[in-house]
Structures are given as C-alpha cells and as structure tokens.
Amino acid sequence: MDYEKELKELKESMEKAKNLKYRAEARMEQLKKQEDEIISELDKLGVKPDALDDEIAKLKHEIESMLKEVNQLLPKDLLNKQE
C-alpha cells in the first residue's frame, strides 16, 4: 500500500471539504442577511412573518374583488359593438 499517495489524497480531500465549508458558511451568512432584510421590510409594512400567508390571502382576495368590480363597471354592451 502506498501510504504517501493515500495521505496526499486525504489531504486534498480535507482541503476540498474545508473550502466547501467556507463557501457554505459564506452562503449561510448571505442568506441570514437576506432574511434579516426581508423581516425588516415586513416590519415596515406592519406584517408579522408568521402571518405572511394570511396577509397574502387577504391581498389576493382584495385583488380578485377589485377585478370583479372593474369588470362589472365596464360597459360590455358598448365594447362588444365596437368589435
């Protein structure tokens, strides 16, 4: 068995693992910073992160309601005559 070769391969593997760890830590830090920014923006909007799904559903309902109202107010009979 070639111990020198095996030790060299182990050293290279450890170096690769160390580089992966540093990149993962940097990515984690970046994601944490993004999370903090998003939470800060939500706070400015008065929305709690745990209520985000409810807020999205509420806004979706408001949009659908407004679209329905706009469609009802359009003079469809006049629009159909111009086609």
N, C-alpha and C positions, 0 to 999 in steps of 0.2 A: 504494500500500500504506500502511496506517495503522500506522506504527511504534509510536506511543503505545499503541494498542489491543493490539498484539502484545506489547509489553513488559509491559503490565498483566496480560495473560493468562499470560505466562511467570512473572511474579512470583507470581501466585495459584497457579499450578501448583507452583512451588517451595515456597510456604508449605504447600500441601497435602502435598507429599512430605515436608517437614520434620516436619509433625505426624504423618504416618504412621510416620516413622522413630522419633520419640519414643515413640509408642504401642507400636511393635514392640519397642523396647528395654525399655520398662517390662514388657511381657508376657514377654519373654525372661528378665528378672530374676526375675519372679514364678515362672516355670516352673523356673528354676535353683534357687530357694529350695525349691520343692516337691520337686524331685529330691533335694536335699540332705537334706530331712526324711525322705523315703522311704528313702534309703540309710541314714540314721541309725537308723530303725526296724528295717530289715533287719539291721543290725549288732547291735542289741539282741536280736533273735531268733536271732542266730547264723547268718544266711543271707547268703551272698555274692550280689550282684546277678547275676553271671554263672551262678549255679547255681539261679536262681529257677525256671526251667522244670522242672528236676529235682525241686525241692522241692514244687512244685505237683503234679506227677505222683505223687510219693510220698504226699502228703496225700490226694489223690484216691483212690489205691489203698487207703489206710488207712480212709477213709470207706466205700468200697464193701465192704471186708472186714467192717467193723463192722456195716453194714446187713445184710449177708448173715447174719452170726452172729445178730443180733437176730431176723431173720425165721425162722431155724432154731429159735430158742429159744421162739418164740411157740407156744402150744398151739392150732394151727389147727383141730383137730377140735372143741375146746370153743368156739372163737369162731364156727365155722360153725353150731353147734347153736343159738346164741343169736339168730341172724338170722331 
